[in-house]
Amino acid sequence: MTSGNPITLPVPPLQIGDEIPSFRAETHIGSIQSHDVFDGQYGLLVTFRGDFDPIATTEIGMLSKLHKEFKDRNIFVVGLSADTKFNHRRWIEDVQEIQDCAVSFPIIADESAEVSRLLGLVRPGEENLVDALTPATLVMLIDFDRRIKMMQTYPSTTGRNFYEILRAVDAIALTQFQKVGTPANWSQGEDVLILPEISTVQAETMFPRGFLEIKAWFRLTPPPDMAEADHEEMRSSVDDDD
């Protein structure tokens, strides 16, 4: 540990349901403001510990190859790495060569690790924030109203499974406006679980496609058709929660 006054964190650890911190940052293709980018659409913030990392290289490659999957779900992807814009651009050239992909999403140049600190990826007690970065990477799903819907933290030596992240996104989008939950290993199109607080009488009205009641609190039903949901009503529901 370096000498001097220890760094204290001015913000508590982020939790699901919290608003994403407000920050302005430079990316390799221009500046962004977090509350503008993550507003009115889903956002996926993916952090990397540094540039020219072989594991992160494969992750950026996979995110790029799944670009259409994220776009179809109205998800704006933003990366973050504690390095400079210049190094980002050089690294992206290597990523595109090695992974045979086109990187189309912005990557924040968090050279001072200030944004990483806001996200809880810096340990207190170090004068140099970059030196204090934890050996971890973060995936954060942000909702229409800039609130955190999902967080996954990995050791930086473990590559992330973005098919699993897409699966989780689908589950969250389905359950956000419906009184259902998804069982373990759920995939799109499979049955879902009616939440226990819904009575049987309510369930008969709310789920016209029927349901299988194994216990009063354990009921399976076909997944609701999200295509029938009105977007404005969904936005209104989010606004009412603020």
N, C-alpha and C positions, 0 to 999 in steps of 0.2 A: 504494500500500500504506500502511496506517495505521501509526503509530509504536507502539512497545511491543514486548513479548516475542512472538515468533511462536508460533502454535499448533502443537503437535505432535499427531499422531494416535496414540492409544494402541492402536489395533487395526490389523493388517495388512489390505491389500485383500481383500475377500471373493472367494472363488472357488467354482466349482461343486463340490459335495460338502461345503462348510462348513455348520455350523449357523448358522441365522439368529440375529443378535444378540438377546439378551434385553433388552427394554425395555417400559416402561409408557408409554402415551401417551393423550392426550385426542383424541377424534374429535368431529365435530359432533353425534353422537348418544350419546355416553358414552365411558367409558374402556375400553381394551383392554390386555391383556398379550400380547406377541408369542408367547411360548411356549405360552400357552393357546389362542390363536386358531389358530395354525399347528401343530396337533397332532391327529393322527388323520384328517386330510383334506388334500387339496391346498389350497394358498393361492396367490393371485396378488396380489403387492404392486406397485402401479402408482404411480409418483411423478409429480408435476407441479411445475413450478418456482415457481408462484405462482397466486393466485386472479385471477379476471377476465381470464384469458388466452384469446384466441379459439381458439387451437389446442387447448389443454387442454379448452376447453368442448366442442368436437366429439368429443374422445376420451371424456370422461365420458358424453356422449350416446350414443356407440356402445357403450360398456361397459354402459350401462343397457339399451339395446335388445337386447343379447346376454345379458341376465341369465339367461334360461332355458337357453341353451347352456352357460354356466358352471355353473349349478346342476345340470344333468343330468350333468355330469362330476364332481360333488362338489367343486367348487372354490369356496372362499370368497374373494371379492374385497375387497381393502382398498386405498384410495387414500391418498395423502400429498401435502400441499402446505404450503409454508413460509409459513403465514399463520394467523390466529386463527380460533377457532370461530365467532365472530360474522360474520367475512367469509365463511367457508365457507358458512354458512346463507344469506347474501344471494346469494352466487355460485350456489349450487345452485338457488335460486329462478329466477335468470336462465337457468341451463342448462336447466331443465325447460321454461321458456317458449320459448327459442330452438330447442332440439332436440326439443321435443314428446316428452318422455320422463319417466319417474319414476325418480329416483336412489334406489336402495335399499341401496347399500353404504356402509359408513362411510369417511370421509375424515379421516385423522389431521391434527390442527392442529399442525403442526411449527413453531410460531411462532419458536422459538429456533434451529431447524435442527439440534438435537441428534441427532434420529433420522437426518436426512440425513447428518450426519457419520459415524454408525455404518455407514451404507450406502455410504460412499466418495464422496459427492456434494459434499463441501466441500474446497476447496483449503487446504493449510496456509499459515500466514504472515499470516493476517488475524485481527484481534481480534474482529471481528463475523462470526459464522458465516454469517449471512444474506447479508452482502456477499461472503462467500467461496464461495457456491454456484456450482458449475460450470454452464455453459450446456447442461445435459444432463438427460434424463429416463431413468428406469430401469423395466424390467419384470422381475420376479423370480418364478419359479415355485418354490414351496416344497413339499416332499414330506411324507408322513405323519409322518416322524420329525424334522420341522423342518429338514431339510437342503435346500440350494439345488440344484435340478435344472436350472435354466436362468436365464440373465441376458441381457438385451438392453438396450443403451444407445443412445439416440438423441440427436441434437442437439435442443434444445428447440423449434426452429423446424420440426421435421419431425413431422407427425402419424403415429401408429403404426397399423399394420394389425392389428386384433384378430382378423380371420379367419386371418391367418398365425399369430398366437399360439395360437388354437384348434387349428390344424393341428399346430403343434409340440407342444402338450399331448397331442394324440391319439397322436403318434409316441412321445413319452416314456412315456406310459402303456402302450403296446404293448410297447416294447422293454425296459422296466424289469424285467419278469419273464419275458421270452422271449429266447432266444439269437439275436436277429435285430436288424438295423438297417434304417432306411428310406432309400431312395434320394432323390436330389434331386427336389424338387417332388412328393414323395409325398403322396397323399391317402388317406383311409380307404377300405378295400376293395381297394386296389391291392397288387400283389406286394411282398414285402419281401426282404431279403438275409440269408442265413444267415451268421453270424459266422465268420470264417476259422478260429478255433480249434476249431470243431466238425468232426470228421472225417466223411468220407462215410458210414462205417458208423454213426456216432452219428446223423447227419442222417436216415438211413433209418428209424431208430426214433423220433426226436424229431419228425419232420415227416411223419406218415402220409398227408397229402394230396399228397405227392410234391414234387419240386423239379426245376428245370432247371439242369443244371451246364454252364456255359459255360467256366469254368476251375475248377480244384480249389478256388480261393479265391473264386470268383464264382459264387454259386448263388442263384437266385430261387425263392421259394416263396409260395404263397398266405398271406395273413396269418393267424396263429393266432386262434382264436375266444376273445377275452378273456371272453366270457360264461360260459365253462366253468371259468374260474379261480376257485378258492375264495378268498374275501376273507381269511379267517383265515390261510390259507397265505401270502398275499401279505404280510400284516402281520407274520407270523412271520419271513419272509425279510428284511424290513426290520430287525426287532429283532435278528436274528442278525448283521447287518452292524455294529451299534453297538459 
